[in-house]
Amino acid sequence: MKILVKGGQLVDPSQEINEIRTLYIEDGQIKSYPRGTKELEKDPSIKVIDASGKIVSPGFIDLHVHLREPGFEHKETIRTGCMAAAAGGFTSVVCMPNTNPVNDNASVTEYILLKARTEGVVNVFPVGAITKGQKGEELSEIGEMWEAGCIAISDDGRPVMNSRVMRHAMEYAKAFGLPVISHAEDLYLSSGGVMNEGFTSTMLGLRGIPNASEEVMVARDITLAELTKTHLHIAHVSTAGAVRLMREAKKRGVKVTAEATPHHFTLTDKAVLSYDTNAKVNPPIRSKEDMEAIKEGLNEGIIDIIATDHAPHTEDEKKVEFDLAPFGISGLETALPLALKLVEDGILTLTELIRKLTFNPAQIIKSDRGTLKLGAPADVVIFDPNKTIKVDREKFRSKGKNTPFHGWQLSGQILYTVVGGHIVFPT
């Protein structure tokens, strides 16, 4: 397709651009920033989009998504997950390995990439498991997965409890230039827990997960990253102590990056007062003090990116007793309006927010996406930051309708998502 996007506020942190500019896309690339558009507008082969009063930015990149396929297609498929991503403004997603079979070898990696090419509408980057079967015992074939197309390794969904195994994983990952994504949880401290440990869990009679469960493992993994000189990425940060540990590590020059999810900087553990299983996540939604610390970490740059931890489940799986329900929120389609609240509240500027959704995640996975530089792949999102929407889970493209934000009135509507020069949303 040839696309002319005119009159929009172009925000591209990779080039420090924030101004009214016209964007021309051709052959799947950012072709030019034309000043005069009359001749282009006369060409019937060019689709013209009037973006006046709207924001035009690089397509968002989500470093933490569960596409569920292979093995759990009743929850989500690569096709439906990619459609949800496109509806949320995400042009690239990084999918976690806790599938069935686990993505712990090149064959599963190749299957995911094949399905993404044939059925996906956004770019899909697979993460390989650190250990075989995510059992935390024996390292996966990291080199083979890297050759097949994995861009990071993680046992997300489960931590690597054995410190020796984690050290060796970091050493192997460094050899291939791969970041190690840490699911920071001490299983002995969190055992049996279903929500944040505190006043609310005591009042509800539910077993809590203490902040220390996360912080102990963040401290350990930072120590190992410092030892091995490997890039460590901390997933779904949820506690004030974890933010403090990363602040100190970055001051020492440790190569550590981190992500926060919209639900962790929007909600507190009071969200489960009605025993709403849609607010049951791991790590759990924490206290107000933790939520404020995450916002502070985002503001300071201690937390580098925003990721959704999109974890779709069926309605039947969530409609059970709180103790029995699986952890997870379907997050791709609500991420932008929830994140825009950070701009409204003065936590981040619009440019800083877009940086955490585009250029920063691209840097972490060493991708050429997340930019609107001339010649770059034409991954673009156009959105109206002021348009009020009402979250309706029944309209989700994702199979997972599990969201605690159903019915919320928020600002921020995705108008167009373009991947490789093709409009993939709306369809």
C-alpha positions as CSV (number, residue, x, y, z in Angstrom):
1,M,0.0,0.0,0.0
2,K,0.9,3.6,-0.4
3,I,-0.3,5.7,2.5
4,L,-0.2,9.5,3.1
5,V,-0.8,10.5,6.7
6,K,-1.2,14.3,6.8
7,G,-1.7,16.9,9.5
8,G,-0.9,14.7,12.5
9,Q,1.2,15.5,15.5
10,L,4.2,13.2,14.8
11,V,5.9,12.0,17.9
12,D,9.0,9.9,17.4
13,P,11.3,9.7,20.4
14,S,14.0,7.9,18.4
15,Q,14.5,11.2,16.5
16,E,13.4,13.6,19.2
17,I,10.5,14.7,16.9
18,N,7.3,16.2,18.3
19,E,5.7,18.4,15.7
20,I,3.1,18.5,12.9
21,R,4.4,16.5,10.0
22,T,3.1,14.6,7.0
23,L,4.3,11.0,6.6
24,Y,4.4,9.1,3.4
25,I,4.6,5.3,3.3
26,E,5.6,3.2,0.2
27,D,6.9,-0.3,-0.3
28,G,6.4,-1.1,3.4
29,Q,8.9,1.6,4.5
30,I,8.8,5.2,5.8
31,K,9.5,6.9,2.5
32,S,9.5,10.6,3.2
33,Y,8.1,13.6,5.1
34,P,6.7,15.6,2.2
35,R,6.0,19.3,2.7
36,G,3.6,19.6,-0.3
37,T,1.0,16.9,-0.7
38,K,-1.3,18.1,-3.5
39,E,0.3,15.9,-6.2
40,L,0.3,12.9,-3.9
41,E,-3.3,13.4,-2.9
42,K,-4.3,13.3,-6.6
43,D,-2.8,9.8,-7.0
44,P,-5.7,7.3,-6.7
45,S,-3.3,4.6,-5.7
46,I,-2.4,6.4,-2.4
47,K,-4.7,6.1,0.6
48,V,-4.9,9.5,2.3
49,I,-5.4,9.6,6.1
50,D,-6.3,13.0,7.7
51,A,-4.7,12.8,11.1
52,S,-5.4,16.4,12.1
53,G,-5.6,16.7,15.9
54,K,-4.4,13.1,16.3
55,I,-1.0,11.6,17.3
56,V,1.1,9.7,14.8
57,S,3.8,7.6,16.4
58,P,5.9,4.4,15.8
59,G,3.8,1.3,16.4
60,F,3.9,0.1,20.0
61,I,6.1,-2.9,21.0
62,D,4.9,-5.2,23.8
63,L,7.7,-7.1,25.4
64,H,5.5,-9.3,27.4
65,V,2.6,-11.2,25.8
66,H,1.2,-14.7,26.2
67,L,-0.2,-15.9,22.8
68,R,-0.9,-19.3,24.3
69,E,-0.3,-21.2,21.0
70,P,0.7,-24.0,20.7
71,G,-1.3,-26.0,23.3
72,F,-3.8,-23.5,24.8
73,E,-5.7,-22.4,21.8
74,H,-8.9,-22.3,23.8
75,K,-7.4,-19.3,25.6
76,E,-5.8,-17.5,22.6
77,T,-4.3,-18.2,19.3
78,I,-1.5,-16.4,17.5
79,R,-4.1,-15.0,15.1
80,T,-6.5,-13.7,17.8
81,G,-3.6,-12.4,19.9
82,C,-2.2,-10.5,17.0
83,M,-5.6,-9.1,16.2
84,A,-5.9,-7.9,19.8
85,A,-2.4,-6.4,19.6
86,A,-3.4,-4.5,16.4
87,A,-6.5,-3.1,18.0
88,G,-4.4,-1.9,20.9
89,G,-1.9,-0.1,18.7
90,F,0.8,-2.8,19.0
91,T,2.7,-3.6,15.8
92,S,5.1,-6.0,17.5
93,V,4.7,-8.5,20.3
94,V,7.2,-10.6,22.2
95,C,5.6,-13.9,23.1
96,M,6.5,-15.9,26.2
97,P,7.5,-19.6,26.1
98,N,5.0,-21.1,28.5
99,T,3.1,-22.9,25.8
100,N,2.4,-26.7,25.4
101,P,4.9,-27.9,24.4
102,V,7.1,-25.3,26.0
103,N,9.2,-23.2,23.5
104,D,12.4,-24.7,24.7
105,N,13.7,-25.9,21.3
106,A,14.1,-24.7,17.7
107,S,11.2,-26.7,16.4
108,V,8.6,-24.9,18.6
109,T,10.2,-21.6,17.8
110,E,10.0,-22.3,14.1
111,Y,6.3,-23.3,14.5
112,I,5.4,-20.1,16.2
113,L,7.2,-18.0,13.6
114,L,5.5,-20.0,10.8
115,K,2.0,-19.4,12.3
116,A,2.9,-15.7,12.8
117,R,3.8,-15.4,9.2
118,T,0.7,-17.1,7.9
119,E,-1.9,-16.1,10.4
120,G,-0.6,-13.1,12.4
121,V,-1.1,-9.5,11.5
122,V,1.6,-8.0,13.6
123,N,5.3,-8.8,14.1
124,V,5.9,-11.7,16.5
125,F,9.2,-12.2,18.3
126,P,9.4,-15.4,20.3
127,V,11.2,-15.9,23.7
128,G,12.8,-19.2,24.4
129,A,12.6,-21.0,27.7
130,I,15.7,-20.8,30.0
131,T,15.2,-24.4,31.0
132,K,13.8,-27.5,29.5
133,G,10.1,-27.7,30.2
134,Q,10.5,-24.6,32.3
135,K,11.4,-27.0,35.2
136,G,14.3,-24.9,36.3
137,E,16.8,-27.8,36.1
138,E,18.5,-28.2,32.8
139,L,19.3,-25.5,30.3
140,S,17.4,-25.4,27.0
141,E,19.3,-25.4,23.7
142,I,19.7,-21.6,23.8
143,G,22.0,-21.4,20.8
144,E,19.6,-23.4,18.6
145,M,16.6,-21.2,19.7
146,W,18.6,-18.1,18.9
147,E,19.4,-19.4,15.4
148,A,15.7,-20.2,14.9
149,G,14.7,-16.7,15.8
150,C,14.3,-16.3,19.6
151,I,15.2,-12.7,20.8
152,A,15.5,-13.4,24.5
153,I,15.2,-16.2,27.1
154,S,12.9,-16.5,30.1
155,D,11.0,-19.1,32.1
156,D,8.2,-16.5,32.6
157,G,5.4,-17.9,34.5
158,R,7.9,-19.7,36.7
159,P,11.2,-18.4,38.2
160,V,14.5,-20.2,37.9
161,M,15.0,-21.1,41.6
162,N,18.4,-22.7,41.2
163,S,20.9,-19.8,41.2
164,R,23.6,-21.9,39.6
165,V,21.3,-22.7,36.7
166,M,20.4,-19.0,36.4
167,R,24.1,-18.0,36.4
168,H,24.9,-20.5,33.5
169,A,21.8,-19.3,31.6
170,M,23.1,-15.7,31.8
171,E,26.6,-16.8,30.6
172,Y,25.1,-18.6,27.6
173,A,22.7,-15.7,26.9
174,K,25.6,-13.2,26.9
175,A,27.4,-15.3,24.3
176,F,24.5,-14.8,21.9
177,G,23.7,-11.2,22.9
178,L,20.3,-12.2,24.3
179,P,18.6,-10.5,27.3
180,V,17.5,-12.7,30.1
181,I,13.9,-11.9,31.2
182,S,13.4,-12.6,34.9
183,H,10.1,-13.7,36.5
184,A,11.2,-12.6,39.9
185,E,9.4,-14.7,42.5
186,D,10.7,-16.9,45.4
187,L,8.3,-19.8,45.2
188,Y,8.9,-20.7,48.9
189,L,7.8,-17.3,50.0
190,S,4.8,-17.1,47.6
191,S,3.7,-20.7,48.0
192,G,-0.1,-20.9,48.2
193,G,-0.5,-17.1,47.9
194,V,-3.3,-15.7,45.6
195,M,-3.0,-11.9,46.2
196,N,-0.9,-9.3,47.8
197,E,-0.1,-9.9,51.5
198,G,-1.5,-7.1,53.6
199,F,-4.5,-5.7,55.3
200,T,-6.8,-6.6,52.4
201,S,-5.7,-10.2,52.2
202,T,-6.2,-10.6,56.0
203,M,-9.7,-9.0,55.8
204,L,-10.7,-11.3,52.9
205,G,-9.2,-14.4,54.4
206,L,-7.0,-15.1,51.4
207,R,-3.4,-16.2,51.6
208,G,-1.0,-13.4,50.6
209,I,2.1,-13.1,48.6
210,P,4.7,-10.8,50.4
211,N,6.7,-8.2,48.6
212,A,9.8,-10.0,49.7
213,S,8.9,-12.9,47.3
214,E,9.7,-10.5,44.4
215,E,12.4,-8.5,46.0
216,V,14.6,-11.5,47.1
217,M,14.7,-12.7,43.5
218,V,15.3,-9.2,42.0
219,A,18.3,-8.9,44.3
220,R,19.6,-12.3,43.4
221,D,19.2,-11.8,39.6
222,I,20.8,-8.3,39.8
223,T,23.8,-9.9,41.6
224,L,24.1,-12.6,39.0
225,A,23.8,-10.0,36.2
226,E,26.6,-8.0,37.8
227,L,28.7,-11.1,38.1
228,T,28.2,-12.3,34.5
229,K,27.9,-8.8,32.8
230,T,24.7,-10.0,31.1
231,H,21.7,-7.9,30.2
232,L,18.9,-8.6,32.7
233,H,15.4,-7.5,32.2
234,I,13.0,-7.6,35.1
235,A,9.4,-8.4,34.1
236,H,6.2,-7.0,35.6
237,V,7.7,-5.0,38.5
238,S,5.2,-4.7,41.3
239,T,6.9,-3.5,44.5
240,A,8.6,-0.4,45.9
241,G,11.5,-2.5,47.1
242,A,12.1,-3.9,43.6
243,V,12.2,-0.3,42.2
244,R,14.7,0.7,44.9
245,L,16.9,-2.3,44.1
246,M,17.0,-1.4,40.4
247,R,17.7,2.2,41.1
248,E,20.7,1.2,43.1
249,A,21.9,-1.4,40.5
250,K,21.6,1.2,37.7
251,K,23.7,3.6,39.7
252,R,26.4,0.9,39.9
253,G,26.3,0.4,36.2
254,V,24.6,-3.0,36.2
255,K,23.0,-3.7,32.8
256,V,19.4,-4.1,34.0
257,T,16.1,-2.9,32.5
258,A,12.6,-3.3,33.7
259,E,9.0,-3.1,32.7
260,A,5.7,-2.1,34.5
261,T,2.2,-3.2,33.5
262,P,-0.8,-0.9,33.3
263,H,-2.6,-2.9,36.0
264,H,0.3,-2.5,38.4
265,F,0.4,1.3,38.0
266,T,-3.4,1.7,37.9
267,L,-4.8,-0.6,40.6
268,T,-4.2,-1.4,44.2
269,D,-5.1,-4.6,46.0
270,K,-8.5,-3.2,46.9
271,A,-9.4,-4.2,43.3
272,V,-10.0,-7.7,44.7
273,L,-12.3,-6.7,47.6
274,S,-15.3,-8.2,45.7
275,Y,-13.2,-11.4,45.1
276,D,-13.0,-10.3,41.4
277,T,-10.8,-13.0,39.8
278,N,-10.2,-10.7,36.8
279,A,-7.9,-8.8,39.1
280,K,-6.0,-11.9,40.1
281,V,-2.5,-11.6,38.6
282,N,1.1,-12.8,39.4
283,P,2.8,-10.8,40.7
284,P,-0.3,-9.6,42.5
285,I,-1.6,-6.0,42.4
286,R,0.0,-4.4,45.4
287,S,-0.6,-1.6,47.9
288,K,-1.0,2.1,47.1
289,E,2.6,2.7,48.3
290,D,3.8,0.2,45.8
291,M,1.7,1.6,43.0
292,E,3.1,5.1,43.6
293,A,6.7,3.7,43.7
294,I,6.1,2.2,40.2
295,K,4.9,5.6,38.9
296,E,8.0,7.2,40.4
297,G,10.2,4.5,38.8
298,L,8.6,5.2,35.4
299,N,9.1,9.0,35.9
300,E,12.8,8.6,36.8
301,G,13.5,6.1,34.0
302,I,14.3,3.3,36.5
303,I,11.5,1.4,34.8
304,D,12.3,1.5,31.1
305,I,9.2,0.3,29.4
306,I,5.5,-0.4,29.7
307,A,4.4,-4.0,28.8
308,T,1.0,-5.6,29.2
309,D,1.7,-9.2,30.4
310,H,-1.3,-10.0,28.3
311,A,-2.5,-13.3,29.8
312,P,-5.9,-14.4,28.3
313,H,-8.1,-17.0,30.0
314,T,-11.5,-18.4,29.3
315,E,-14.5,-17.1,31.2
316,D,-15.1,-20.6,32.7
317,E,-11.5,-20.6,34.0
318,K,-12.0,-17.3,35.8
319,K,-15.5,-17.9,37.0
320,V,-14.5,-20.1,40.0
321,E,-13.5,-19.5,43.6
322,F,-10.7,-16.9,43.9
323,D,-8.2,-19.5,45.2
324,L,-8.7,-21.7,42.2
325,A,-8.8,-19.1,39.4
326,P,-5.7,-18.7,37.2
327,F,-3.5,-15.6,37.3
328,G,-3.8,-13.1,34.4
329,I,-5.4,-10.1,32.7
330,S,-6.2,-9.7,29.1
331,G,-4.2,-6.4,28.6
332,L,-3.5,-5.6,25.0
333,E,-6.6,-3.7,24.2
334,T,-6.7,-1.4,27.3
335,A,-3.0,-0.6,27.5
336,L,-2.9,2.8,25.7
337,P,-5.8,4.5,27.5
338,L,-4.6,3.3,30.9
339,A,-1.1,4.5,30.1
340,L,-2.3,7.9,28.9
341,K,-3.5,8.5,32.5
342,L,0.2,8.8,33.4
343,V,0.4,11.8,31.0
344,E,-2.8,13.3,32.4
345,D,-1.4,13.0,35.9
346,G,1.9,14.5,35.0
347,I,4.0,11.4,35.7
348,L,5.2,11.2,32.1
349,T,5.1,13.5,29.1
350,L,3.5,12.1,25.9
351,T,7.0,11.8,24.4
352,E,8.3,9.8,27.4
353,L,5.2,7.6,27.3
354,I,5.7,6.8,23.6
355,R,9.4,6.2,24.2
356,K,8.5,3.5,26.8
357,L,6.1,1.9,24.3
358,T,8.3,2.1,21.2
359,F,12.0,3.0,21.1
360,N,13.0,1.6,24.5
361,P,11.5,-1.9,24.0
362,A,13.0,-2.0,20.5
363,Q,16.5,-1.2,22.0
364,I,16.1,-4.0,24.5
365,I,15.5,-6.7,21.9
366,K,17.8,-5.0,19.3
367,S,15.0,-4.5,16.8
368,D,14.9,-2.0,13.9
369,R,11.3,-1.3,14.8
370,G,10.1,1.5,17.2
371,T,11.1,4.4,14.9
372,L,9.8,6.4,12.0
373,K,13.2,7.2,10.5
374,L,13.4,7.3,6.7
375,G,13.8,3.7,5.4
376,A,12.5,2.1,8.6
377,P,9.8,-0.5,8.4
378,A,6.4,1.3,8.2
379,D,5.0,0.3,11.6
380,V,2.8,3.2,12.6
381,V,0.0,3.9,15.0
382,I,-2.5,6.8,14.8
383,F,-4.5,7.6,17.9
384,D,-6.7,10.2,19.5
385,P,-5.5,10.8,23.1
386,N,-8.6,12.8,24.0
387,K,-11.4,10.5,22.7
388,T,-13.4,9.0,25.5
389,I,-14.0,5.3,25.3
390,K,-15.8,2.8,27.4
391,V,-14.0,-0.5,28.0
392,D,-16.2,-3.3,26.7
393,R,-14.7,-6.8,27.0
394,E,-17.3,-8.2,24.7
395,K,-15.7,-6.2,21.9
396,F,-12.2,-7.5,22.6
397,R,-10.5,-9.1,19.6
398,S,-8.7,-11.3,22.1
399,K,-10.4,-14.6,23.1
400,G,-9.6,-13.5,26.7
401,K,-12.3,-11.2,28.1
402,N,-10.7,-11.3,31.6
403,T,-10.3,-7.6,32.5
404,P,-11.0,-5.7,35.7
405,F,-11.4,-2.6,33.6
406,H,-14.8,-3.6,32.0
407,G,-17.1,-0.5,32.0
408,W,-14.3,2.0,32.8
409,Q,-14.5,5.3,31.0
410,L,-11.0,6.2,29.7
411,S,-9.4,8.6,27.2
412,G,-7.5,7.3,24.2
413,Q,-8.7,5.6,21.0
414,I,-6.6,3.7,18.4
415,L,-7.7,4.9,15.0
416,Y,-5.2,3.1,12.7
417,T,-2.5,0.5,13.1
418,V,-0.1,0.0,10.2
419,V,2.3,-2.9,10.0
420,G,4.9,-3.1,7.3
421,G,2.9,-0.5,5.3
422,H,-0.4,-2.4,5.5
423,I,-3.4,-1.2,7.6
424,V,-4.2,-4.0,10.0
425,F,-6.6,-2.1,12.2
426,P,-9.4,-1.3,11.6
427,T,-10.3,-4.2,9.3
